Amino acid sequence: MSVLRGLIVKRWSSDVRLDGKTAIVTGANTGIGKETVKDLANRGARVILACRDLVKAEQAASDISKDVENANVVIRKLDLADTKSICEFAELIYNTEKSLHLLINNAGVAICPYSTTADGFETQFGVNHLGHFFLTFLLMDLLKHSAPSTVINVSSLVHPMGKIHFEDLNSEKNYHPVKAYVQSKLANILFTRELASRVEELGVRVYAVDPGLVNTDITRHLMKPVQFFVKTFGFMIKTPAEGAYTTLYCALTPDLPTGSYYSNCTVASCSRAAKDDNSASKLWAVSCHLLGIRWR
């Protein structure tokens, strides 16, 4: 069994310190996000847990502080399903932080019943893509000011199943939870690609990562056969700490090619659709239009 796990999980470690650095991790109260915060805090970074549920965030911060001596972690309210909340979060960051070296867009919802965000966007597209797109837009000045800095977008190994349905991005004509999810994960990579081309000369690196198949709370919306697989073959599935490896690899490894897609702590091949520069540019323009912003 340990041999099988060795084939699935690539072990990785680094002794890089982050003293004096500031990081934001969305969806940091559980799973991969919580483990990411724990590792960054252990390296001396000041880490902001950007979470919708402050009670769960408080518990996560308490857990991390027990495990990491002198952990510098703070919690901030962020609901990625509400652009007003995103604006309030960004304003608070500018008022309280002098720098931002690392933005990890980790939060996500998966394969959930149809619903919409506070602004009327289909929830998976609205949270997984538009929410993080808007957050990154608002924080970009601070990231540029703090350069060299890094943005990491957490995508998924299922992105090759995705297609950007420009004629129905919000799934108003036809909603399928899996189709909406894989569209949002493909959007994460296209956003990474387009953003990297725009900010590389400004000292901001951008990466998309695949954490792999990880046993986290996100499985609560999965179909019963998939939930059965997760429970039965759990030994083949990564722990949240293992799922954070590739995110941390990109955050801590210098001189990685920006705009690339990473899996198992190495640059990986993504789908043809994820390499489509025309789609990336079009998605950027459409996202700006939907959010009512100008981002050149």
WOWOBEL-V505963 format. One line per field, one symbol per residue. ss: DSSP state (~ for helix, > for strand, _ for the rest). phi: phi as a letter, one per 40 degrees, with the letter a starting at -180 (. if undefined). Layout:
# WOWOBEL-V505963
ss: ???
phi: ???
This chain:
# WOWOBEL-V505963
ss: _~~~~~~~_____________>>>>>____~~~~~~~~~~~~___>>>>>>__~~~~~~~~~~~~~~____>>>>>>_____~~~~~~~~~~~~~~_____>>>>__________>_____>~~~~~~~~~~~~~~~~~~~~~~~___>>>>>>__~~~~~_______________~~~~~~~~~~~~~~~~~~~~~~~~~~_>>>>>>>___>__~~~~~__~~~~~~~~~_~~~_>_~~~~_~~~~~~~~________>>>__>>_____~~~_~~~~~~~~~~~~~~~_____
phi: .cccccccbccaaabccbdgcbbbbcgccafcccccddcccccgccbbccbccccccccccccccccbcfcbbbbbcabccacccccccccccccbbcaacabbcbcabbfbdcabcccgcddcccccbcccdcccdcccccccccdcbbbbbcbaccdcccaccccaccfccabbdcdccccccccdcccdcccdccbdccgbcbbbbbcgcbcbccccbccdccccccccbdccbccdccccdcdcdccbccgcccgcbbafgacbcbccccbccccccccdcccccccgbbbc
